[in-house]
Amino acid sequence: MSRFQAVDVFRVLAILAVIALHTARHEGPGAVGSAFDAATFLNQGERFAVPLFFILSGYFWSAKCSGRADYLRCSLALARRVLLLFVAWCAVYFLVSELDTLGRLGVAGTLAAWATRLATMRGGFATLLLQGAKVHLWFLPALAIAALISGALLSRQLERSLFVLAIVLYAIGLAGKAYADTPFGFHIAFNLRNGPFFSLLMFATGHALRRRGPQPSWAATGALLAIGGLLLQLCEAGWLHHRFGTNMAQDFTLGTWPFGLGMAMIALADPRPARIPALAALGPLVLGVYASHYLFVDGLRAVDGIEAGPAGGLRYVMLVFLLSLGFTWIVSRIPVARRAVT
């Protein structure tokens, strides 16, 4: 299948948004989510990124399936690939974070320290299993689970059941996260962003888009959906904060789905203004940037003044992006390691 230039451009924009989310200040005065200010507005505006990745994954996964009998095979292939990436990058982040501990305590001592940490971790073993050694890696098992559920149900011609299940799981995720402080919410010692609660609806949406398009009209329809979803998301965040004191930095709300869907539809329509060859050329490296960027988020955080003011925030984002991009490009030149980043 030929690549959509706009899709690759939107992938690059999405990874920049993800890096911005991971480099924003979340503690102290002016923290993101503590007030309805520019930082919180930008935080909500960046929330299209992960839904976009899930929806596009579902779209291109569906494009590879030649029929009912092929859904299960395709889902197993995607899950195998994604989970191998998850294990590999967990090993990388474990070694990087525990290098000093390994030197001081050895393997047995380091594992014992991790067991102690696991006992106090929110969600315990389930979090370790579905999030791994670094917080952003949750995306990979969530994608694998969404693919496996979708493949299992679609291979039995249960598309309607897939969407019912996806909507129910999304509702549970909302009740246990953004809406946890409301009368119909609940609190749980597990982050419901992990697993299928968020990913399944997005992935299944990508499959549905593939069944219906792409179409040039998606650019205008997607723009309306994206604007409406963002406005709904902002209204939800403001209302939840004002009425229940909920932090306005939320992984997903009701508006996140139409926001991500709209952005994916614009990308898949491949409109001419979004075809930017220089950015599109970076699209194949986005997976590696996503996987590796926390190496540089953590490394640069120790640099004095890196986060100072709006200019510092932008500098932080661009430095992380460029370093991750350079690292990914170098790794992609090594045949044995190429599949870990592309």
Sine and cosine of phi, psi and omega as CSV:
sin_phi,cos_phi,sin_psi,cos_psi,sin_omega,cos_omega
0.00,0.00,0.76,-0.65,0.01,-1.00
-0.93,0.36,0.49,-0.87,-0.05,-1.00
-0.99,0.16,0.59,-0.81,0.12,-0.99
-1.00,0.05,0.85,-0.53,0.02,-1.00
-0.87,0.50,-0.67,0.74,-0.04,-1.00
-0.90,0.43,-0.58,0.82,0.04,-1.00
-0.88,0.47,-0.71,0.71,0.02,-1.00
-0.91,0.41,-0.61,0.79,0.07,-1.00
-0.89,0.46,-0.70,0.71,-0.01,-1.00
-0.92,0.38,-0.52,0.85,0.09,-1.00
-0.89,0.46,-0.67,0.74,0.02,-1.00
-0.90,0.43,-0.71,0.71,0.05,-1.00
-0.87,0.49,-0.62,0.78,-0.02,-1.00
-0.92,0.39,-0.64,0.77,0.00,-1.00
-0.94,0.35,-0.55,0.84,0.12,-0.99
-0.89,0.46,-0.64,0.77,0.04,-1.00
-0.91,0.42,-0.66,0.75,0.03,-1.00
-0.88,0.47,-0.70,0.71,0.02,-1.00
-0.89,0.45,-0.64,0.77,0.05,-1.00
-0.88,0.48,-0.66,0.75,0.05,-1.00
-0.88,0.48,-0.61,0.79,-0.08,-1.00
-1.00,0.07,-0.16,0.99,0.03,-1.00
-0.94,-0.34,-0.06,1.00,-0.02,-1.00
-0.94,0.33,0.45,-0.89,0.02,-1.00
-0.97,0.23,0.79,-0.61,0.01,-1.00
-0.87,-0.49,0.17,0.99,0.01,-1.00
-0.70,-0.72,0.45,-0.89,0.10,-1.00
0.98,0.17,-0.06,-1.00,0.00,-1.00
-0.85,0.52,0.66,-0.75,0.00,-1.00
0.96,0.28,0.29,0.96,0.00,-1.00
-0.90,0.44,0.57,-0.82,0.06,-1.00
-0.86,0.51,0.72,-0.69,0.06,-1.00
1.00,-0.05,-0.14,0.99,-0.04,-1.00
-1.00,-0.05,-0.23,0.97,0.02,-1.00
-0.43,-0.90,0.38,-0.93,0.00,-1.00
-1.00,0.08,0.96,0.28,-0.03,-1.00
-0.88,-0.48,-0.14,-0.99,-0.06,-1.00
-0.88,0.48,-0.64,0.77,-0.02,-1.00
-0.89,0.45,-0.68,0.73,0.02,-1.00
-0.93,0.36,-0.62,0.78,0.05,-1.00
-0.87,0.49,-0.71,0.70,0.03,-1.00
-0.89,0.45,-0.64,0.77,0.02,-1.00
-0.85,0.52,-0.69,0.72,0.02,-1.00
-0.94,0.35,-0.60,0.80,0.01,-1.00
-0.91,0.41,-0.40,0.92,0.01,-1.00
-1.00,0.10,-0.08,1.00,-0.12,-0.99
-0.97,0.23,0.01,1.00,0.08,-1.00
-0.95,0.30,-0.35,0.94,-0.28,-0.96
-0.90,0.43,-0.82,0.58,-0.06,-1.00
-0.93,0.38,-0.68,0.73,0.13,-0.99
-0.82,0.57,-0.65,0.76,0.04,-1.00
-0.85,0.52,-0.72,0.70,0.00,-1.00
-0.88,0.48,-0.69,0.72,0.00,-1.00
-0.91,0.41,-0.70,0.71,-0.04,-1.00
-0.90,0.44,-0.71,0.70,0.03,-1.00
-0.90,0.43,-0.60,0.80,0.06,-1.00
-0.88,0.48,-0.69,0.72,0.03,-1.00
-0.91,0.42,-0.62,0.79,0.00,-1.00
-0.89,0.45,-0.79,0.62,-0.08,-1.00
-0.97,0.24,-0.44,0.90,0.16,-0.99
-0.89,0.45,-0.74,0.67,-0.01,-1.00
-0.89,0.46,-0.57,0.82,0.00,-1.00
-0.91,0.42,-0.43,0.90,0.00,-1.00
-0.99,0.11,-0.24,0.97,-0.04,-1.00
-1.00,0.03,0.82,-0.57,-0.09,-1.00
-1.00,0.02,-0.06,1.00,0.00,-1.00
0.25,-0.97,-0.05,-1.00,-0.08,-1.00
-0.79,0.61,-0.71,0.71,-0.07,-1.00
-0.94,0.35,-0.27,0.96,-0.09,-1.00
-1.00,-0.06,-0.25,0.97,-0.08,-1.00
-0.87,0.49,-0.70,0.71,-0.04,-1.00
-0.92,0.40,-0.67,0.74,0.02,-1.00
-0.88,0.48,-0.70,0.71,0.00,-1.00
-0.91,0.42,-0.63,0.77,-0.01,-1.00
-0.93,0.37,-0.62,0.78,0.04,-1.00
-0.91,0.42,-0.65,0.76,0.01,-1.00
-0.90,0.43,-0.70,0.71,0.01,-1.00
-0.91,0.42,-0.71,0.71,-0.02,-1.00
-0.89,0.46,-0.66,0.75,0.01,-1.00
-0.88,0.47,-0.72,0.69,0.00,-1.00
-0.88,0.47,-0.72,0.70,-0.07,-1.00
-0.93,0.36,-0.66,0.75,-0.02,-1.00
-0.94,0.34,-0.53,0.85,0.11,-0.99
-0.90,0.43,-0.65,0.76,0.09,-1.00
-0.88,0.47,-0.67,0.74,0.00,-1.00
-0.86,0.52,-0.76,0.65,-0.01,-1.00
-0.89,0.46,-0.69,0.72,-0.03,-1.00
-0.89,0.46,-0.71,0.70,-0.03,-1.00
-0.96,0.27,-0.48,0.88,0.14,-0.99
-0.88,0.48,-0.67,0.74,0.02,-1.00
-0.89,0.46,-0.67,0.74,0.01,-1.00
-0.87,0.48,-0.77,0.64,-0.05,-1.00
-0.93,0.36,-0.56,0.83,0.06,-1.00
-0.89,0.46,-0.73,0.68,-0.03,-1.00
-0.91,0.42,-0.67,0.75,-0.01,-1.00
-0.90,0.43,-0.72,0.70,-0.07,-1.00
-0.96,0.27,-0.44,0.90,-0.10,-1.00
-0.94,-0.35,0.26,0.97,-0.05,-1.00
-0.86,0.51,-0.70,0.71,0.01,-1.00
-0.91,0.40,-0.67,0.74,0.00,-1.00
-0.90,0.43,-0.65,0.76,0.04,-1.00
-0.87,0.50,-0.64,0.77,0.01,-1.00
-0.92,0.40,-0.59,0.81,-0.06,-1.00
-1.00,0.09,-0.66,0.75,-0.16,-0.99
-0.94,-0.35,-0.21,0.98,-0.06,-1.00
0.98,0.19,0.02,-1.00,-0.05,-1.00
-0.89,0.45,-0.74,0.68,-0.05,-1.00
-0.89,0.46,-0.69,0.73,0.00,-1.00
-0.92,0.40,-0.62,0.79,0.02,-1.00
-0.91,0.41,-0.68,0.73,0.04,-1.00
-0.90,0.44,-0.61,0.79,0.05,-1.00
-0.90,0.43,-0.65,0.76,0.05,-1.00
-0.90,0.44,-0.62,0.78,0.04,-1.00
-0.92,0.38,-0.60,0.80,0.04,-1.00
-0.89,0.45,-0.63,0.77,0.05,-1.00
-0.91,0.42,-0.68,0.73,0.02,-1.00
-0.90,0.43,-0.62,0.79,0.00,-1.00
-0.89,0.46,-0.57,0.82,-0.02,-1.00
-0.90,0.43,-0.45,0.89,-0.01,-1.00
-0.97,-0.24,-0.03,1.00,-0.03,-1.00
-0.95,0.31,0.66,-0.75,0.06,-1.00
-0.88,0.47,0.86,-0.51,-0.01,-1.00
1.00,0.03,-0.18,0.98,0.10,-1.00
0.82,0.57,-0.75,-0.66,-0.10,-0.99
-0.89,0.45,-0.57,0.82,0.00,-1.00
-0.88,0.47,-0.62,0.78,0.04,-1.00
-0.91,0.40,-0.68,0.73,0.03,-1.00
-0.87,0.49,-0.65,0.76,-0.04,-1.00
-0.93,0.36,-0.62,0.78,-0.12,-0.99
-0.98,-0.21,-0.10,1.00,0.02,-1.00
-0.85,-0.53,-0.58,0.82,0.06,-1.00
0.99,0.11,-0.42,-0.91,-0.14,-0.99
-0.99,0.12,-0.16,0.99,0.04,-1.00
-0.56,-0.83,0.58,-0.81,-0.22,-0.97
-0.85,0.53,-0.60,0.80,-0.10,-0.99
-0.97,0.24,-0.23,0.97,-0.04,-1.00
-0.95,0.31,-0.12,0.99,0.05,-1.00
-0.81,0.58,-0.49,0.87,-0.05,-1.00
-0.84,0.54,-0.61,0.79,-0.12,-0.99
-0.93,0.36,-0.81,0.59,0.06,-1.00
-0.90,0.43,-0.53,0.85,0.05,-1.00
-0.89,0.46,-0.64,0.77,0.05,-1.00
-0.92,0.40,-0.68,0.73,0.01,-1.00
-0.88,0.47,-0.70,0.72,0.00,-1.00
-0.90,0.43,-0.69,0.73,0.02,-1.00
-0.87,0.49,-0.66,0.75,0.01,-1.00
-0.91,0.41,-0.67,0.74,-0.02,-1.00
-0.91,0.41,-0.69,0.72,0.02,-1.00
-0.90,0.43,-0.71,0.70,-0.01,-1.00
-0.88,0.48,-0.72,0.69,0.00,-1.00
-0.89,0.46,-0.67,0.74,-0.02,-1.00
-0.89,0.45,-0.68,0.73,-0.05,-1.00
-0.98,0.21,-0.66,0.75,-0.01,-1.00
-0.93,0.37,-0.51,0.86,0.03,-1.00
-0.92,0.39,-0.31,0.95,0.05,-1.00
-0.96,-0.27,0.26,0.96,0.01,-1.00
0.85,0.52,0.66,0.75,-0.02,-1.00
-0.93,-0.36,0.78,0.63,-0.03,-1.00
-0.89,0.45,-0.66,0.75,0.02,-1.00
-0.89,0.45,-0.65,0.76,0.04,-1.00
-0.90,0.44,-0.58,0.81,0.03,-1.00
-0.87,0.50,-0.72,0.69,-0.04,-1.00
-0.96,0.29,-0.57,0.82,0.08,-1.00
-0.88,0.47,-0.74,0.67,0.02,-1.00
-0.88,0.48,-0.69,0.73,-0.03,-1.00
-0.88,0.47,-0.67,0.74,0.00,-1.00
-0.93,0.37,-0.65,0.76,0.03,-1.00
-0.88,0.47,-0.72,0.70,0.00,-1.00
-0.90,0.43,-0.62,0.78,0.03,-1.00
-0.90,0.44,-0.66,0.75,0.03,-1.00
-0.89,0.45,-0.66,0.75,0.05,-1.00
-0.89,0.46,-0.68,0.73,0.03,-1.00
-0.87,0.49,-0.67,0.75,0.05,-1.00
-0.90,0.45,-0.70,0.72,-0.04,-1.00
-0.90,0.43,-0.51,0.86,-0.03,-1.00
-0.99,-0.11,0.00,1.00,0.02,-1.00
-0.79,-0.62,-1.00,-0.07,-0.10,-0.99
-0.85,0.53,-0.60,0.80,-0.07,-1.00
-0.98,-0.21,0.32,0.95,-0.06,-1.00
-0.89,0.46,-0.50,0.86,-0.05,-1.00
-1.00,0.08,-0.09,1.00,-0.01,-1.00
-0.99,0.12,0.23,-0.97,0.00,-1.00
-0.87,0.49,-0.43,0.90,0.00,-1.00
-0.97,-0.22,0.27,0.96,0.05,-1.00
-0.98,-0.22,0.00,-1.00,0.03,-1.00
-0.45,-0.89,0.39,-0.92,0.04,-1.00
-0.95,-0.32,0.65,-0.76,-0.05,-1.00
-0.60,-0.80,0.55,-0.84,-0.03,-1.00
-0.99,0.13,0.76,0.65,0.01,-1.00
-0.35,-0.94,0.69,-0.73,-0.01,-1.00
-0.99,0.14,0.94,-0.34,-0.06,-1.00
-0.96,0.27,0.03,1.00,0.22,-0.98
-0.92,0.39,-0.53,0.85,-0.01,-1.00
-0.97,0.26,0.40,-0.92,0.01,-1.00
0.98,0.21,-0.45,-0.90,-0.16,-0.99
-1.00,-0.02,-0.03,1.00,-0.13,-0.99
-0.88,0.47,-0.58,0.82,-0.01,-1.00
-0.98,-0.20,-0.65,0.76,-0.19,-0.98
-0.97,0.25,-0.57,0.82,-0.16,-0.99
-0.90,0.43,-0.70,0.72,0.00,-1.00
-0.89,0.45,-0.65,0.76,0.00,-1.00
-0.92,0.39,-0.72,0.70,-0.02,-1.00
-0.89,0.45,-0.72,0.70,0.02,-1.00
-0.89,0.45,-0.56,0.83,0.06,-1.00
-0.89,0.45,-0.65,0.76,0.06,-1.00
-0.87,0.50,-0.67,0.74,0.06,-1.00
-0.87,0.49,-0.70,0.72,-0.01,-1.00
-0.89,0.45,-0.62,0.79,0.05,-1.00
-0.89,0.46,-0.66,0.75,0.01,-1.00
-0.89,0.46,-0.58,0.81,0.01,-1.00
-0.92,0.39,-0.35,0.94,-0.14,-0.99
-0.89,-0.46,0.00,1.00,-0.09,-1.00
-0.24,-0.97,-0.39,-0.92,0.25,0.97
-0.99,0.11,0.29,-0.96,0.01,-1.00
-0.70,-0.72,0.58,-0.82,0.01,-1.00
-0.85,0.53,-0.53,0.85,-0.03,-1.00
-0.92,0.39,-0.25,0.97,0.00,-1.00
-0.89,0.46,-0.44,0.90,-0.03,-1.00
-0.89,0.46,-0.75,0.67,0.00,-1.00
-0.94,0.33,-0.71,0.71,0.02,-1.00
-0.88,0.48,-0.68,0.74,-0.01,-1.00
-0.90,0.44,-0.62,0.78,0.02,-1.00
-0.88,0.48,-0.69,0.72,0.03,-1.00
-0.90,0.44,-0.69,0.72,0.03,-1.00
-0.89,0.46,-0.68,0.73,-0.03,-1.00
-0.90,0.43,-0.69,0.72,0.01,-1.00
-0.90,0.43,-0.71,0.70,0.02,-1.00
-0.89,0.46,-0.67,0.74,0.00,-1.00
-0.90,0.43,-0.66,0.75,0.02,-1.00
-0.90,0.43,-0.70,0.72,0.02,-1.00
-0.89,0.46,-0.67,0.74,0.04,-1.00
-0.89,0.46,-0.66,0.75,0.00,-1.00
-0.88,0.47,-0.69,0.73,0.03,-1.00
-0.91,0.42,-0.66,0.75,0.04,-1.00
-0.90,0.44,-0.68,0.73,0.04,-1.00
-0.87,0.49,-0.74,0.67,-0.03,-1.00
-0.88,0.48,-0.69,0.72,0.02,-1.00
-0.90,0.43,-0.70,0.72,-0.01,-1.00
-0.91,0.42,-0.71,0.70,0.00,-1.00
-0.88,0.47,-0.62,0.78,0.01,-1.00
-0.94,0.35,-0.73,0.69,-0.03,-1.00
-0.92,0.38,-0.65,0.76,-0.12,-0.99
-1.00,0.07,-0.60,0.80,-0.13,-0.99
-0.82,-0.57,0.00,1.00,0.01,-1.00
0.97,0.26,0.30,0.95,-0.02,-1.00
-0.95,0.32,0.65,-0.76,0.08,-1.00
-0.88,0.48,0.67,-0.74,-0.08,-1.00
-0.99,0.12,-0.09,1.00,0.08,-1.00
-1.00,-0.02,1.00,-0.09,-0.05,-1.00
-0.87,-0.49,0.59,-0.81,0.01,-1.00
-0.90,0.43,-0.66,0.75,0.02,-1.00
-0.40,-0.92,0.54,-0.84,0.06,-1.00
-0.74,-0.67,-0.13,-0.99,0.07,-1.00
-0.86,0.52,-0.64,0.77,-0.07,-1.00
-0.96,0.28,-0.24,0.97,-0.06,-1.00
-0.91,0.41,-0.59,0.81,-0.02,-1.00
-0.90,0.43,-0.80,0.60,0.04,-1.00
-0.91,0.42,-0.49,0.87,0.05,-1.00
-0.89,0.46,-0.78,0.62,0.01,-1.00
-0.91,0.41,-0.65,0.76,0.02,-1.00
-0.88,0.48,-0.71,0.70,-0.01,-1.00
-0.88,0.48,-0.69,0.72,0.00,-1.00
-0.91,0.41,-0.62,0.78,0.04,-1.00
-0.91,0.42,-0.64,0.77,0.01,-1.00
-0.90,0.43,-0.63,0.77,0.06,-1.00
-0.88,0.47,-0.73,0.69,-0.03,-1.00
-0.87,0.48,-0.70,0.72,-0.06,-1.00
-0.95,0.30,-0.41,0.91,0.09,-1.00
-0.94,0.35,-0.30,0.95,0.05,-1.00
0.80,0.60,0.78,0.62,-0.03,-1.00
-0.91,0.40,0.53,-0.85,-0.09,-1.00
-0.84,0.54,-0.68,0.73,-0.01,-1.00
-0.87,0.48,-0.39,0.92,-0.02,-1.00
-1.00,-0.02,0.01,1.00,0.03,-1.00
-1.00,0.02,1.00,-0.06,-0.04,-1.00
-0.90,-0.43,0.99,-0.15,-0.15,-0.99
-0.80,0.60,-0.65,0.76,-0.05,-1.00
-0.89,0.46,-0.64,0.77,0.04,-1.00
-0.97,0.23,-0.65,0.76,-0.02,-1.00
-0.86,0.51,-0.54,0.84,-0.01,-1.00
-0.89,0.45,-0.37,0.93,-0.01,-1.00
-1.00,0.05,-0.18,0.98,-0.07,-1.00
-0.80,0.61,-0.72,0.69,-0.02,-1.00
-0.89,0.45,-0.26,0.97,-0.02,-1.00
-0.99,-0.11,-0.02,1.00,-0.10,-0.99
-0.89,0.45,-0.60,0.80,0.03,-1.00
-0.85,0.53,-0.72,0.70,0.01,-1.00
-0.91,0.41,-0.61,0.79,0.05,-1.00
-0.90,0.44,-0.69,0.73,0.03,-1.00
-0.87,0.50,-0.75,0.66,-0.08,-1.00
-0.93,0.38,-0.61,0.79,-0.15,-0.99
-1.00,-0.09,-0.23,0.97,-0.24,-0.97
-0.90,0.44,-0.44,0.90,-0.02,-1.00
-0.95,0.33,-0.32,0.95,0.13,-0.99
-0.86,0.51,-0.61,0.80,-0.07,-1.00
-1.00,-0.04,-0.48,0.88,0.14,-0.99
-0.84,0.54,-0.77,0.64,-0.02,-1.00
-0.94,0.35,-0.64,0.76,-0.03,-1.00
-0.91,0.42,-0.65,0.76,-0.03,-1.00
-0.98,0.18,-0.35,0.94,-0.04,-1.00
-0.88,0.48,-0.42,0.91,0.00,-1.00
-0.98,0.18,-0.13,0.99,-0.03,-1.00
-0.99,0.16,0.83,-0.56,-0.02,-1.00
-0.87,0.49,0.74,-0.67,0.10,-0.99
0.99,0.15,0.00,1.00,-0.07,-1.00
-0.90,0.44,-0.49,0.87,-0.04,-1.00
-0.98,-0.22,0.09,1.00,-0.13,-0.99
-0.94,0.33,0.88,-0.47,0.09,-1.00
0.94,0.33,0.12,-0.99,0.01,-1.00
-0.85,0.53,-0.65,0.76,0.00,-1.00
-0.90,0.44,-0.63,0.78,0.05,-1.00
-0.90,0.43,-0.63,0.77,0.04,-1.00
-0.89,0.46,-0.69,0.72,0.03,-1.00
-0.92,0.40,-0.64,0.77,0.03,-1.00
-0.88,0.48,-0.67,0.74,0.02,-1.00
-0.86,0.51,-0.75,0.66,0.00,-1.00
-0.86,0.51,-0.75,0.67,-0.07,-1.00
-0.93,0.36,-0.59,0.81,0.04,-1.00
-0.90,0.43,-0.70,0.71,0.03,-1.00
-0.88,0.48,-0.71,0.71,-0.01,-1.00
-0.88,0.48,-0.76,0.66,-0.07,-1.00
-0.92,0.39,-0.65,0.76,0.03,-1.00
-0.92,0.40,-0.66,0.75,0.03,-1.00
-0.91,0.42,-0.65,0.76,0.02,-1.00
-0.90,0.44,-0.71,0.70,0.03,-1.00
-0.89,0.45,-0.67,0.74,0.04,-1.00
-0.88,0.48,-0.70,0.71,-0.01,-1.00
-0.89,0.45,-0.68,0.73,0.01,-1.00
-0.88,0.47,-0.67,0.74,0.01,-1.00
-0.90,0.45,-0.73,0.68,-0.01,-1.00
-0.89,0.45,-0.60,0.80,-0.02,-1.00
-0.92,0.39,-0.30,0.95,0.05,-1.00
-0.99,0.15,-0.17,0.99,-0.03,-1.00
-0.99,-0.16,0.94,-0.35,-0.13,-0.99
-0.79,0.61,-0.69,0.73,-0.08,-1.00
-0.94,0.34,-0.37,0.93,-0.06,-1.00
-0.95,-0.30,-0.09,1.00,-0.14,-0.99
-0.84,0.55,-0.66,0.76,-0.08,-1.00
-0.94,0.34,-0.16,0.99,0.04,-1.00
-0.99,0.15,-0.20,0.98,-0.08,-1.00
-0.75,-0.66,-0.09,1.00,-0.02,-1.00
-0.74,-0.67,0.00,0.00,0.00,0.00
